[in-house]
């Protein structure tokens, strides 16, 4: 798959609430260039997380399409969706979602291992990523032995382990204080840009959004360019 732009075209998403349908997304469309950071803003309940789940192939839209590198990726084949997600999409959430029984290095190596890489090769690359993020001396620590900022840096390294074309970040600094959050954002942007990955960032943080290349707003189920 080529490392071109993400294209979200006419995404529709509806949820049933009793006898009525709640139209969360109504024709949401957006294009991201490779290496571009786009901040997605909007009030709680506006559909930001739903859109990220659809783009990340965790949910199916009720209409529209998602393309990456010129290829439509929202297939109905679950095995294909899982493979595409693993190979081409990285995720960073407010909750780091690290496996508690795995060391930092093992957590970072996990996507490569799931993709079929040999353990030694995956662990070597994981160590290199941790060193770039200033965590080389924390590689053998369990998540419970790391600070919140360190855990989120491990999550960033894991999200980028398979060199994805796209990183989806949902409030990635929401649980961190100002200094830790700023450091995590710096590292996320630098690492993704170094790999040429686009970032779609959902956030309520005005200062974080201002650091993106572009800000777009979800309003009435549609994406408004600002």
C-alpha positions as CSV (number, residue, x, y, z in Angstrom):
1,X,0.0,0.0,0.0
2,X,1.4,3.4,-0.9
3,X,1.8,6.1,1.8
4,X,-0.5,8.6,0.3
5,X,-3.4,10.5,1.9
6,X,-6.3,9.3,3.9
7,X,-9.7,10.0,2.3
8,X,-12.9,9.9,4.3
9,X,-15.9,10.3,2.1
10,X,-19.5,10.9,3.1
11,X,-19.4,8.9,6.3
12,X,-22.7,8.2,7.9
13,X,-23.3,6.7,11.4
14,X,-26.6,6.1,13.1
15,X,-27.5,4.7,16.5
16,X,-30.9,3.5,17.7
17,X,-32.3,5.2,20.8
18,X,-35.5,3.5,21.6
19,X,-37.9,4.3,18.7
20,X,-35.8,6.9,17.1
21,X,-32.4,7.0,15.3
22,X,-29.6,9.3,16.4
23,X,-27.6,10.5,13.4
24,X,-24.1,11.0,14.8
25,X,-22.3,11.4,11.5
26,X,-24.1,12.8,8.4
27,X,-21.8,12.9,5.4
28,X,-18.5,13.5,7.2
29,X,-15.6,14.0,4.6
30,X,-12.0,14.8,5.1
31,X,-8.6,14.3,3.3
32,X,-5.2,14.0,5.1
33,X,-1.8,14.2,3.3
34,X,1.0,11.9,4.3
35,X,2.9,13.4,7.2
36,X,0.1,15.9,8.0
37,X,-1.3,16.4,11.5
38,X,-5.0,17.3,11.6
39,X,-6.8,18.1,14.9
40,X,-10.5,17.1,15.0
41,X,-12.4,19.2,17.5
42,X,-16.0,19.4,18.6
43,X,-18.1,19.1,21.8
44,X,-18.6,15.8,23.7
45,X,-21.0,13.6,21.8
46,X,-20.3,15.2,18.4
47,X,-19.0,11.9,17.0
48,X,-15.2,12.4,17.2
49,X,-14.6,9.0,18.7
50,X,-17.1,7.3,16.4
51,X,-15.3,8.7,13.4
52,X,-12.0,7.5,14.7
53,X,-13.4,4.1,15.3
54,X,-14.7,3.9,11.7
55,X,-11.4,5.2,10.2
56,X,-9.6,2.7,12.4
57,X,-11.8,-0.2,11.1
58,X,-13.2,-0.9,14.6
59,X,-16.7,0.0,13.5
60,X,-18.5,-0.2,10.1
61,X,-20.1,3.1,8.8
62,X,-23.8,3.1,7.7
63,X,-22.7,4.9,4.6
64,X,-19.6,6.4,2.9
65,X,-16.1,5.0,2.5
66,X,-12.6,5.2,3.9
67,X,-9.5,5.0,1.6
68,X,-5.8,4.9,2.5
69,X,-3.2,5.3,-0.2
70,X,-5.9,5.2,-2.9
71,X,-7.3,1.9,-1.7
72,X,-10.8,1.5,0.0
73,X,-10.1,-0.1,3.3
74,X,-13.5,-0.5,5.0
75,X,-14.0,-4.0,3.7
76,X,-16.7,-6.4,5.1
77,X,-14.0,-9.1,5.5
78,X,-13.2,-9.1,9.3
79,X,-9.9,-10.9,8.8
80,X,-8.8,-8.4,6.1
81,X,-9.9,-5.5,8.4
82,X,-7.7,-6.9,11.2
83,X,-4.8,-7.3,8.9
84,X,-5.2,-3.7,7.4
85,X,-5.5,-2.3,10.9
86,X,-2.4,-4.1,12.1
87,X,-0.3,-3.1,9.1
88,X,-1.3,0.4,8.3
89,X,-3.0,2.1,11.3
90,X,-1.6,3.0,14.8
91,X,-3.7,3.9,17.8
92,X,-2.9,6.2,20.8
93,X,-5.7,6.7,23.3
94,X,-6.1,8.7,26.5
95,X,-5.9,5.4,28.4
96,X,-2.6,3.8,27.2
97,X,-4.0,0.2,27.2
98,X,-0.7,-1.4,27.8
99,X,-0.7,-5.1,28.7
100,X,0.1,-5.1,32.4
101,X,2.0,-8.4,32.4
102,X,4.3,-7.3,29.6
103,X,7.4,-5.1,29.9
104,X,7.6,-1.8,28.1
105,X,9.8,-3.4,25.4
106,X,7.4,-6.4,25.0
107,X,4.4,-4.1,24.7
108,X,6.1,-2.1,21.9
109,X,7.2,-5.3,20.1
110,X,3.7,-6.8,20.2
111,X,2.3,-5.4,16.9
112,X,5.4,-6.6,15.0
113,X,5.1,-10.0,16.6
114,X,1.4,-10.2,15.7
115,X,2.4,-9.3,12.2
116,X,4.7,-12.3,12.0
117,X,8.1,-10.8,12.8
118,X,10.6,-12.9,14.7
119,X,10.8,-12.1,18.4
120,X,14.5,-11.1,18.3
121,X,14.0,-8.6,15.4
122,X,10.8,-7.2,17.0
123,X,12.4,-6.7,20.4
124,X,15.5,-5.1,18.8
125,X,13.3,-2.5,16.9
126,X,11.2,-2.0,20.1
127,X,14.4,-1.2,22.1
128,X,15.5,1.3,19.4
129,X,12.1,3.0,19.5
130,X,12.2,3.3,23.3
131,X,15.6,4.8,23.2
132,X,14.5,7.4,20.8
133,X,11.7,8.3,23.2
134,X,14.0,8.5,26.1
135,X,12.9,5.2,27.7
136,X,15.8,2.9,27.0
137,X,16.5,2.5,30.7
138,X,12.8,1.6,31.3
139,X,12.5,-1.1,28.7
140,X,12.3,-4.0,31.2
141,X,9.8,-2.2,33.5
142,X,6.2,-3.2,33.7
143,X,3.5,-0.5,33.1
144,X,2.8,-0.3,36.8
145,X,6.4,0.7,37.4
146,X,6.2,3.7,34.9
147,X,4.7,7.2,35.3
148,X,1.7,8.2,33.3
149,X,3.8,10.1,30.8
150,X,6.2,7.2,30.4
151,X,3.3,4.8,29.8
152,X,1.9,7.1,27.1
153,X,5.4,7.3,25.5
154,X,5.4,3.5,25.4
155,X,2.0,3.6,23.8
156,X,3.3,5.9,21.1
157,X,6.2,3.6,20.4
158,X,3.8,0.7,20.1
159,X,1.4,2.6,17.8
160,X,4.3,3.3,15.4
161,X,6.0,-0.1,15.7
162,X,4.7,-1.3,12.3
163,X,5.4,2.0,10.6
164,X,1.8,2.8,9.9
165,X,0.5,5.2,7.2
166,X,-2.0,6.6,9.7
167,X,-2.0,7.3,13.4
168,X,-5.3,7.9,15.2
169,X,-5.0,9.7,18.5
170,X,-8.0,10.1,20.8
171,X,-7.2,12.6,23.6
172,X,-3.6,11.3,23.8
173,X,-2.6,13.8,26.5
174,X,-6.0,14.0,28.3
175,X,-4.8,12.2,31.5
176,X,-1.4,14.0,31.7
177,X,-0.4,17.3,33.4
178,X,0.7,20.2,31.2
179,X,4.5,19.5,31.1
180,X,4.1,15.7,30.6
181,X,1.3,16.2,28.0
182,X,3.4,18.7,26.0
183,X,6.4,16.2,26.0
184,X,4.2,13.4,24.8
185,X,2.7,15.5,22.0
186,X,6.2,16.6,20.9
187,X,7.3,13.0,20.7
188,X,4.2,11.8,19.0
189,X,4.3,14.5,16.3
190,X,8.1,14.1,15.8
191,X,8.1,10.3,15.5
192,X,5.0,10.2,13.2
193,X,6.4,12.9,10.9
194,X,9.8,11.2,10.8
195,X,8.0,8.1,9.5
196,X,5.8,10.1,7.1
197,X,2.6,9.0,8.9
198,X,-0.5,11.2,8.9
199,X,-2.1,11.9,12.3
200,X,-5.8,12.4,12.9
201,X,-6.0,13.8,16.4
202,X,-9.3,14.1,18.4
203,X,-9.0,16.5,21.3
204,X,-10.7,19.1,23.5
205,X,-7.3,20.6,24.3
206,X,-7.2,24.0,22.5
207,X,-3.4,24.3,22.9
208,X,-2.8,20.8,21.6
209,X,-5.1,21.4,18.6
210,X,-3.3,24.7,17.8
211,X,0.0,22.7,17.3
212,X,-1.5,20.7,14.4
213,X,-1.0,21.6,10.8
214,X,-4.8,22.1,10.5
215,X,-7.9,22.1,12.6
216,X,-11.3,20.8,11.5
217,X,-14.5,20.7,13.5
218,X,-17.3,18.1,13.7
219,X,-20.6,20.0,13.7
220,X,-24.0,18.6,13.0
221,X,-22.4,15.3,11.9
222,X,-20.3,16.9,9.2
223,X,-16.6,18.1,9.2
224,X,-16.3,21.8,8.8
225,X,-12.9,23.1,7.6
226,X,-11.7,26.0,9.8
